[in-house]
Amino acid sequence: MTNQEVFAQLWDDYVAMTPQAQRIHDAFLADGETIINDHVAFRTFDRGPIRLEALEPHLLAMGYTRFAPYEFEAKKLRAFGYLPPSDDQPRVFLSELKCDELSAQAQDSIDALIEQIDPRHVASPEVLWAGRLWAAPSFETYQQLMAESEYAAWLSIIGLRANHFTISVNRFTQYDTLEKVLAKVEALGIGINESGGRIKGSPEVLLEQGSTLADRQPFTFAGGQTEEIPTCYYEFAKRYHDDDGQLYQGFVAASADKIFESTDVRGERSAER
C-alpha cells in the first residue's frame, strides 16, 4: 500500500466520523483554494500492542522519520512528531496516554479494553484507521474515564483513527491568515475551539493553529445505552520561517495542549454557556 493510498483510507474514515471536514474542504475548494494537508494526528494508549512504539514502525516503513518529542504533563500525554519522506506528504503527530498516571480503577478499565485486542490487527498500517479494537465500554466506564482523562474516554469509544487532519494555511491565497480561515468556517455554521484563544501560537513561535469543535455522533455503549459524543475535528495551521529562512517543521506543545481540547465535551459545554 502506497503512502497516498494510506492517507486516502485515513481521509475516508475520518470524514465518515467528521462530516464537517468534508464541508469545510469543499467550501475552500469552491473558493479556488488549494488544500494541502499539514499534518495528521493519532491518539493511543501506552499499553499493549497499540502503544506508540508499536505503531511507530508503520510510519517508519512509510519513510517517516521521528522529529521531536513532546510532553503534556497536565493531560498525562507524551508524543512525537514525524517528518514525511517528501514535502507533498503530511507530517504526523502521534501521542499516547501515560496510563500509569491514572487511578487504579481507570487503569483496570483501560486494561480490560487492551486485553481484547488481537495482535494480528496491529500488524499492518490498516490499524491506523481500524477504529475500536475492543467491544464498546459501558457509558458508566466512559464517564469514569472522562472524570480523569477526556483523552482516555475518547479513545475508549472512538478507537484508533485519525483524530484530525490539518489544512495548511500557507498554501492559501484568498484566506491567507488564520483569522480569515476561522471566519469562513464559522460562516458555515461550524463552531471554533476557543480554549486558549481562537488562534493558538504566534509568528514569534513560528506556528499558528486553530481548530473546530469536534463533530458529534451517537454511539451505542455496552448495555444498549446510546449517547451523542464528540468524534473528530479539523485543524488549520500556518507556519513561519525561522532566522535561517527555514520553514518551521515542529509543533508547539502549549498550543497543541489546547488543540487537544477540541474533543472535550466539558469544554464545549463551557463554551456554550
Secondary structure, 3 states (H helix, E strand, C coil): CCHHHHHHHHHHHHHHHCHHHHHHHHHHHHCCCCCCEEEEEEEEECCHHHCHHHHHHHHHHCCCEEEEEEEECCCCEEEEEEECCCCCCCEEEEEEECHHHCCHHHHHHHHHHHCCCCHHHHCCHHHHHCECCCCCCEHHHHHHHHHHCHHHHHHHHHCECEEEEEEEHHHCCCCCCHHHHHHHHHHCCCCECCCCCCCEEEHHHCEEEEEECCCEEEEECECCCEEEEECCEEEEEEECECCCCCECCCCCHHHHHHHHHHHCHHHHHHHHC
